[in-house]
Amino acid sequence: MNEIVKGSIDLIRQLNYGLVYASLEEHKELSRTDLSRLTGLSPASITKITRELLDGGLVVTCGESSVGRGRRQTLLRINERRFQFLSMRLGRGYVDMALFDFSGRSLARQRHLFTEEERADLLGSLVHAIKVFLPRKSLSLACIALCLPGQVERHSGMVKHFPFYDLRNWPLGPTLQQAFSVPVLVSGDVRTWIQAEREWGAAKNCADAVLVFVHNDIGVGMVVNGQLIESENALLGDLSHLQLEPYGQRCYCGGFGCACTLVTNQALEAQYRDLRERMQEHDLPESVTIRELCELALAGNGLCQDILHQAAGRLSKVLSNLICLLNPGKLLLGGEITRADRLLFPMLHQSLASQLPAEYLVRLQIESTHFYEDPTKPTSVQVHKALRDGSLLLELLRSCQES
């Protein structure tokens, strides 16, 4: 019983600290009286919390309030440059890294491509790449936030399955935490993207949204009634292995005709090469990236437009049941394929219209995601969430007190 009470008190303390930080983040400058009024916490609690935040350098004074006739009150604001955090996305054969301060300002960024030798010891190579990237001086690293296309246990940081490298029970979070002595936040990339779109992007003012992420896999994130649908241990939103063609190409999972063999970047690039040979379009480049394919389609190339039209039809098969079930207000599409959005979106809408009742399409808006061009920006939403719920805040205060 004592342990339950202690745990509850610790949680309340954490949430109170997070509430104060979130209020300062939203309103920029507040007095202690303002904080007490906005959070509902007693003046004594606000005094104690702000004293610790000031001692840790997380909050600084920024002048005095001139409102009212009484005693002027000291204004507080977040010290956005006190700490930095590392935001990363680990992809297929590369890692994107960016260093941010708490204002979201990018301080440095880099993409590291792993060689075949480095892939053999991916975890060791990742640690080395981070050490090379991080500046050696004037760095107060608060945490590391990382997302990847795989199945992740968020609280432990263990990667249950990373399909491209076929890694299982991969101790990514614990290893990075031991190597850099800071909290490590690990998440699946689809969950991270839909959170970022919900907080800052295209789904900000939408209670129901579906995010479709087309890259090397097909991921789907869902916001229903303002809440992100997720599970601690289940991999939600991976539609890569939904069968579209029973007699199609064999997938690495062992199945046939999976969505990832038909609609992903590699699949569309392979379809281009095959169609070019079969139609003897030798004036076209021998091979193209997905971005170049989209540019050719926008320039009026019929072969590339046909590939996009077929991709839209296949995507609609993947999404029609989901839209029928959730009836979202927005369908957000992310990936290089959205470079041809003015061609792709009408195709997708037309294909969905042939499979769904009209009432499901009345309020459905199809848009591009806001954050695809910067793969490290969505990952930073984990850091801001951990600051606002107080969990990272208390870790930083504890490290300040120990040092």
Backbone torsions as a table, in degrees:
resi	resn	phi	psi	omega
1	MET	NA	-41.2	179.3
2	ASN	-62.4	-37.0	-179.7
3	GLU	-66.4	-37.9	179.7
4	ILE	-65.3	-44.0	179.1
5	VAL	-63.3	-43.3	179.6
6	LYS	-62.1	-43.9	178.3
7	GLY	-61.8	-39.2	-179.7
8	SER	-66.7	-41.5	178.4
9	ILE	-63.5	-42.3	178.6
10	ASP	-62.3	-40.0	-179.9
11	LEU	-66.6	-42.1	178.5
12	ILE	-62.2	-42.8	178.0
13	ARG	-60.1	-45.9	179.3
14	GLN	-59.4	-46.5	-177.9
15	LEU	-66.1	-36.3	178.3
16	ASN	-64.4	-42.7	177.2
17	TYR	-63.0	-43.1	178.3
18	GLY	-63.4	-36.6	179.3
19	LEU	-64.4	-41.5	177.3
20	VAL	-64.4	-45.7	-179.7
21	TYR	-62.5	-43.8	-179.6
22	ALA	-63.1	-36.2	178.4
23	SER	-66.1	-42.7	177.5
24	LEU	-66.0	-37.2	179.2
25	GLU	-65.1	-37.8	-177.7
26	GLU	-76.7	-42.9	-172.6
27	HIS	-100.5	-2.8	175.8
28	LYS	70.7	-60.8	-178.6
29	GLU	-130.5	126.8	-178.4
30	LEU	-143.7	148.9	170.2
31	SER	-86.7	169.7	177.4
32	ARG	-63.6	-35.5	177.2
33	THR	-64.4	-41.9	177.1
34	ASP	-61.3	-43.7	-179.5
35	LEU	-62.3	-42.0	178.7
36	SER	-62.0	-42.2	-179.2
37	ARG	-67.8	-43.1	-176.2
38	LEU	-73.0	-37.0	-175.7
39	THR	-91.3	-21.8	-175.5
40	GLY	81.4	5.8	178.7
41	LEU	-84.6	154.1	-179.2
42	SER	-68.6	154.3	176.9
43	PRO	-56.0	-35.7	178.8
44	ALA	-65.1	-41.4	178.3
45	SER	-65.1	-41.2	179.2
46	ILE	-63.4	-42.3	179.1
47	THR	-60.5	-44.5	-179.2
48	LYS	-65.2	-45.5	-177.2
49	ILE	-66.1	-47.1	-178.2
50	THR	-66.6	-32.3	176.9
51	ARG	-61.8	-45.2	179.9
52	GLU	-65.9	-40.0	179.3
53	LEU	-66.0	-37.0	176.5
54	LEU	-67.7	-43.0	179.1
55	ASP	-62.8	-35.2	179.8
56	GLY	-81.9	-5.8	179.5
57	GLY	79.8	5.4	179.8
58	LEU	-76.5	-23.9	179.0
59	VAL	-129.8	145.8	177.4
60	VAL	-132.8	158.2	174.3
61	THR	-79.6	151.7	-175.6
62	CYS	-144.6	39.5	177.9
63	GLY	111.8	-165.5	-177.0
64	GLU	-129.8	151.4	178.5
65	SER	-78.9	136.7	-179.6
66	SER	-106.1	8.7	-178.0
67	VAL	-84.3	137.0	176.3
68	GLY	88.8	171.3	-176.4
69	ARG	-95.7	-21.8	-173.5
70	GLY	-76.2	-158.0	-178.3
71	ARG	-63.1	134.0	178.9
72	ARG	-67.3	140.6	-176.3
73	GLN	-107.8	141.0	179.5
74	THR	-72.0	132.9	177.6
75	LEU	-92.6	144.7	179.8
76	LEU	-120.1	149.1	173.1
77	ARG	-145.7	162.5	178.8
78	ILE	-71.9	135.8	174.3
79	ASN	-84.9	90.3	-170.5
80	GLU	-70.6	-14.9	-177.3
81	ARG	-106.3	6.0	-179.3
82	ARG	-67.3	-40.4	-179.1
83	PHE	-126.9	159.6	172.2
84	GLN	-124.3	159.3	174.0
85	PHE	-136.3	152.0	-179.2
86	LEU	-99.8	123.4	179.1
87	SER	-112.5	131.4	-174.6
88	MET	-139.4	152.4	165.6
89	ARG	-127.5	121.6	179.5
90	LEU	-94.7	115.1	-177.4
91	GLY	-111.9	-158.6	-177.9
92	ARG	-85.6	95.3	177.8
93	GLY	89.6	7.1	-179.5
94	TYR	-153.5	166.3	169.9
95	VAL	-138.1	129.0	173.2
96	ASP	-93.2	130.1	-178.2
97	MET	-127.8	140.2	176.0
98	ALA	-146.6	140.0	178.3
99	LEU	-103.9	126.6	-178.3
100	PHE	-122.8	154.1	164.8
101	ASP	-95.9	-179.4	-173.3
102	PHE	-73.0	-9.0	174.9
103	SER	-83.8	-8.0	-176.1
104	GLY	90.2	6.2	179.1
105	ARG	-76.5	128.3	179.8
106	SER	-78.0	126.3	-178.4
107	LEU	-99.6	-32.2	179.2
108	ALA	-163.7	153.5	177.9
109	ARG	-152.8	156.7	-177.6
110	GLN	-164.5	147.5	169.5
111	ARG	-111.7	126.3	178.5
112	HIS	-109.5	124.9	176.9
113	LEU	-94.9	127.1	-178.8
114	PHE	-82.8	132.2	173.9
115	THR	-77.1	170.4	178.5
116	GLU	-60.4	-37.7	178.7
117	GLU	-66.5	-40.2	-179.9
118	GLU	-67.1	-33.1	-179.4
119	ARG	-66.6	-26.0	179.0
120	ALA	-64.3	-33.3	174.3
121	ASP	-125.1	72.8	-171.2
122	LEU	-63.5	-40.7	-176.9
123	LEU	-66.4	-45.4	177.4
124	GLY	-63.5	-38.9	179.4
125	SER	-67.4	-36.2	178.5
126	LEU	-65.9	-44.6	178.1
127	VAL	-59.6	-43.3	-179.9
128	HIS	-64.9	-42.0	-179.5
129	ALA	-62.9	-38.4	178.7
130	ILE	-66.3	-43.7	-179.4
131	LYS	-62.5	-37.2	178.3
132	VAL	-69.2	-37.0	-176.6
133	PHE	-74.0	-41.3	-174.6
134	LEU	-67.7	136.8	176.4
135	PRO	-65.2	147.1	-176.1
136	ARG	-83.8	-20.3	-176.9
137	LYS	-122.4	157.0	174.2
138	SER	54.4	41.6	179.0
139	LEU	-120.4	124.3	171.7
140	SER	-117.6	86.9	-173.7
141	LEU	-76.6	119.3	-179.0
142	ALA	-83.1	-42.0	-177.4
143	CYS	-169.3	172.9	173.8
144	ILE	-121.4	129.2	176.4
145	ALA	-119.0	132.4	-172.9
146	LEU	-143.0	139.3	172.8
147	CYS	-127.4	156.6	-178.3
148	LEU	-155.2	158.3	178.5
149	PRO	-81.9	82.1	-178.2
150	GLY	-166.4	-175.8	-178.6
151	GLN	-96.8	120.8	-170.2
152	VAL	-125.8	137.7	166.7
153	GLU	-90.0	106.2	-168.8
154	ARG	-62.9	-42.7	-173.1
155	HIS	-72.4	-31.2	-179.5
156	SER	-94.0	-21.6	-175.9
157	GLY	78.1	8.1	177.1
158	MET	-79.3	136.9	175.7
159	VAL	-95.3	110.5	-177.6
160	LYS	-70.3	-35.3	178.4
161	HIS	-158.2	127.0	174.7
162	PHE	-117.7	95.2	-166.2
163	PRO	-57.3	-43.9	-173.4
164	PHE	-60.2	-41.5	179.1
165	TYR	-93.2	-2.9	-177.4
166	ASP	53.2	46.4	178.1
167	LEU	-98.4	133.7	179.3
168	ARG	-126.8	141.3	-178.0
169	ASN	50.0	51.4	-175.2
170	TRP	-87.4	119.1	-173.9
171	PRO	-80.9	60.0	-175.1
172	LEU	-65.5	-55.5	-177.6
173	GLY	-59.6	-53.5	179.4
174	PRO	-58.6	-37.0	-179.0
175	THR	-68.0	-45.3	178.9
176	LEU	-65.8	-36.8	179.0
177	GLN	-65.2	-39.1	178.4
178	GLN	-69.6	-36.6	-176.7
179	ALA	-73.2	-33.3	-172.9
180	PHE	-118.4	-4.2	175.5
181	SER	56.0	39.4	175.1
182	VAL	-136.4	158.8	175.3
183	PRO	-60.1	143.2	179.7
184	VAL	-123.8	126.8	-179.0
185	LEU	-111.2	115.1	-177.5
186	VAL	-116.4	136.7	-177.8
187	SER	-149.4	156.8	171.0
188	GLY	-69.5	145.8	-171.8
189	ASP	-68.5	-34.0	-179.1
190	VAL	-65.2	-43.8	178.0
191	ARG	-60.6	-41.1	180.0
192	THR	-65.0	-42.7	-178.4
193	TRP	-65.6	-44.3	-178.0
194	ILE	-68.2	-33.3	175.5
195	GLN	-63.7	-43.9	-179.9
196	ALA	-64.9	-42.3	177.5
197	GLU	-64.9	-34.7	179.0
198	ARG	-69.8	-39.9	-176.8
199	GLU	-78.7	-44.3	-168.0
200	TRP	-127.5	-12.1	-167.2
201	GLY	-111.3	-140.8	-171.0
202	ALA	-69.8	-20.3	-178.7
203	ALA	-100.7	13.9	-172.8
204	LYS	-58.7	-43.1	-176.8
205	ASN	-107.5	26.1	-178.2
206	CYS	-120.5	123.8	-177.8
207	ALA	-74.3	-27.9	-177.0
208	ASP	-129.3	118.8	-177.7
209	ALA	-147.5	151.2	175.0
210	VAL	-125.0	127.4	177.2
211	LEU	-107.0	125.4	177.1
212	VAL	-111.2	123.8	-176.3
213	PHE	-114.7	110.4	-177.3
214	VAL	-109.6	113.6	178.5
215	HIS	-146.1	-114.0	173.6
216	ASN	-83.5	-13.1	174.9
217	ASP	-137.2	179.0	174.8
218	ILE	-120.6	111.7	-179.6
219	GLY	-113.4	150.4	178.0
220	VAL	-132.8	128.2	172.3
221	GLY	-114.0	147.9	-173.6
222	MET	-131.9	130.9	170.1
223	VAL	-113.3	120.1	-178.8
224	VAL	-123.3	122.6	-179.8
225	ASN	54.8	37.6	177.7
226	GLY	83.0	-1.6	-177.1
227	GLN	-114.3	135.0	176.4
228	LEU	-74.9	126.4	177.6
229	ILE	-80.7	120.5	-178.0
230	GLU	-154.5	169.9	177.6
231	SER	-144.9	148.2	-178.6
232	GLU	-67.7	-41.5	-171.7
233	ASN	-113.5	-15.7	-178.5
234	ALA	-93.8	145.8	177.4
235	LEU	-89.6	98.0	-180.0
236	LEU	-91.2	140.7	171.9
237	GLY	89.4	9.4	177.1
238	ASP	-95.2	106.2	-178.8
239	LEU	-104.9	13.5	-175.8
240	SER	-60.6	-31.1	-172.9
241	HIS	-111.3	22.7	169.8
242	LEU	-74.0	125.9	-174.3
243	GLN	-76.7	125.0	177.0
244	LEU	-106.4	-32.9	179.9
245	GLU	-133.1	106.3	-175.1
246	PRO	-57.5	-27.8	-178.5
247	TYR	-111.3	27.0	-178.7
248	GLY	-83.7	-166.4	-178.1
249	GLN	-63.3	145.3	178.5
250	ARG	-73.4	135.9	-179.2
251	CYS	-97.7	160.2	178.9
252	TYR	-64.9	-17.2	177.7
253	CYS	-77.1	-12.0	-178.4
254	GLY	106.2	-16.0	179.5
255	GLY	-85.1	-179.8	-179.6
256	PHE	-123.9	140.7	174.6
257	GLY	67.1	29.6	178.0
258	CYS	-66.6	155.8	-178.7
259	ALA	-58.1	-34.7	-177.8
260	CYS	-70.2	-14.7	176.2
261	THR	-89.5	-3.6	-173.3
262	LEU	-123.9	-30.1	-169.6
263	VAL	-122.5	-10.5	-178.6
264	THR	-75.0	172.6	-178.5
265	ASN	-56.4	-48.4	-178.4
266	GLN	-62.9	-37.7	-179.0
267	ALA	-66.0	-43.2	-179.5
268	LEU	-67.9	-38.0	177.3
269	GLU	-65.1	-38.3	177.7
270	ALA	-68.0	-38.0	177.4
271	GLN	-63.1	-37.5	177.1
272	TYR	-60.9	-48.0	-178.8
273	ARG	-62.0	-40.6	-179.0
274	ASP	-67.0	-46.3	-179.3
275	LEU	-66.1	-37.4	179.5
276	ARG	-60.1	-41.9	179.7
277	GLU	-70.1	-44.6	-176.0
278	ARG	-68.1	-34.9	-179.3
279	MET	-93.5	0.1	177.2
280	GLN	54.1	44.7	177.0
281	GLU	-89.9	69.9	-172.5
282	HIS	-77.0	-8.3	175.2
283	ASP	-74.7	-19.2	179.3
284	LEU	-82.1	157.3	175.8
285	PRO	-58.3	148.8	-177.6
286	GLU	-62.9	-37.5	176.9
287	SER	-145.6	153.2	-179.4
288	VAL	-139.3	158.0	169.9
289	THR	-84.0	169.4	-179.4
290	ILE	-62.6	-34.5	178.6
291	ARG	-66.2	-42.5	179.0
292	GLU	-67.0	-35.6	176.9
293	LEU	-61.0	-43.3	179.2
294	CYS	-65.0	-39.7	179.4
295	GLU	-65.5	-38.8	176.6
296	LEU	-64.9	-40.2	178.3
297	ALA	-63.6	-42.8	178.6
298	LEU	-65.7	-28.6	178.8
299	ALA	-79.3	-3.6	175.1
300	GLY	104.2	7.1	-179.6
301	ASN	-68.9	121.7	-175.1
302	GLY	-66.2	-38.6	-178.8
303	LEU	-61.7	-45.3	-179.2
304	CYS	-69.9	-34.5	176.3
305	GLN	-65.4	-36.9	177.3
306	ASP	-64.1	-39.4	179.0
307	ILE	-63.3	-43.6	178.7
308	LEU	-65.8	-38.3	179.1
309	HIS	-63.1	-42.7	178.1
310	GLN	-66.4	-38.9	178.1
311	ALA	-63.8	-40.5	178.2
312	ALA	-62.3	-41.0	178.2
313	GLY	-63.6	-40.2	179.6
314	ARG	-71.6	-39.0	176.2
315	LEU	-62.2	-38.1	-180.0
316	SER	-64.3	-32.8	175.6
317	LYS	-64.9	-37.9	178.8
318	VAL	-67.0	-37.1	-168.8
319	LEU	-97.3	-19.4	-171.7
320	SER	-60.8	-43.7	179.3
321	ASN	-66.3	-36.2	179.6
322	LEU	-66.3	-42.1	178.5
323	ILE	-67.0	-39.4	178.1
324	CYS	-63.4	-35.2	-178.3
325	LEU	-77.0	-43.0	-171.7
326	LEU	-100.3	-24.1	-178.0
327	ASN	49.5	58.8	-175.0
328	PRO	-74.0	158.6	175.2
329	GLY	-82.2	-27.9	-178.9
330	LYS	-135.4	140.8	170.4
331	LEU	-115.1	112.4	-176.2
332	LEU	-105.2	125.6	-177.7
333	LEU	-111.2	128.2	179.8
334	GLY	-122.5	147.8	179.6
335	GLY	134.1	166.4	-180.0
336	GLU	-61.2	-23.5	-178.6
337	ILE	-62.3	-22.6	-178.9
338	THR	-75.8	-2.6	172.4
339	ARG	-62.5	-23.3	176.3
340	ALA	-105.4	38.5	-173.5
341	ASP	-62.1	-34.6	-177.8
342	ARG	-70.7	-15.8	170.3
343	LEU	-95.6	-44.2	-172.4
344	LEU	-69.2	-43.1	-173.5
345	PHE	-65.3	-44.3	174.3
346	PRO	-61.4	-37.7	176.3
347	MET	-61.2	-44.6	-178.7
348	LEU	-65.7	-42.7	179.4
349	HIS	-63.3	-42.2	179.2
350	GLN	-63.7	-41.1	-180.0
351	SER	-68.4	-39.6	176.6
352	LEU	-65.2	-36.2	-179.1
353	ALA	-63.8	-27.3	179.5
354	SER	-81.0	-9.6	-176.6
355	GLN	-116.6	-14.9	-174.3
356	LEU	-123.0	150.5	171.9
357	PRO	-60.4	150.5	-173.8
358	ALA	-60.2	-32.8	-176.3
359	GLU	-64.8	-21.5	178.5
360	TYR	-76.9	-16.5	-177.0
361	LEU	-103.9	-4.3	-176.0
362	VAL	-61.3	-48.0	-176.8
363	ARG	-103.4	2.7	-177.3
364	LEU	-76.5	121.2	175.4
365	GLN	-109.2	130.5	177.5
366	ILE	-103.5	120.5	-176.5
367	GLU	-137.7	163.5	173.0
368	SER	-83.8	150.6	174.2
369	THR	-69.4	158.8	-177.5
370	HIS	-87.8	-22.5	-164.7
371	PHE	-113.0	12.4	-174.0
372	TYR	-67.2	-34.7	-175.9
373	GLU	-66.8	-21.2	177.8
374	ASP	-120.9	92.1	-174.7
375	PRO	-66.5	-14.9	-179.5
376	THR	-89.5	-21.5	-176.5
377	LYS	-64.3	-46.2	179.0
378	PRO	-59.2	-32.8	-178.9
379	THR	-62.3	-29.8	-178.6
380	SER	-66.7	-14.8	177.4
381	VAL	-63.7	-28.9	176.8
382	GLN	-63.3	-38.6	-178.9
383	VAL	-67.2	-47.7	-179.3
384	HIS	-64.4	-35.8	176.8
385	LYS	-65.6	-41.4	179.6
386	ALA	-68.3	-29.7	175.1
387	LEU	-72.4	-42.1	-177.1
388	ARG	-72.2	-28.8	176.4
389	ASP	-89.0	-0.7	172.9
390	GLY	88.9	-12.2	-174.9
391	SER	-65.7	-48.2	178.9
392	LEU	-72.0	-33.4	-179.7
393	LEU	-58.6	-46.5	-179.5
394	LEU	-68.0	-33.9	176.3
395	GLU	-63.0	-42.1	179.8
396	LEU	-67.3	-41.4	178.1
397	LEU	-63.9	-38.4	179.9
398	ARG	-66.0	-41.3	179.6
399	SER	-67.5	-34.3	178.1
400	CYS	-65.8	-39.8	-179.0
401	GLN	-69.2	-33.1	-178.7
402	GLU	-77.0	-27.2	-175.3
403	SER	-89.8	NA	NA
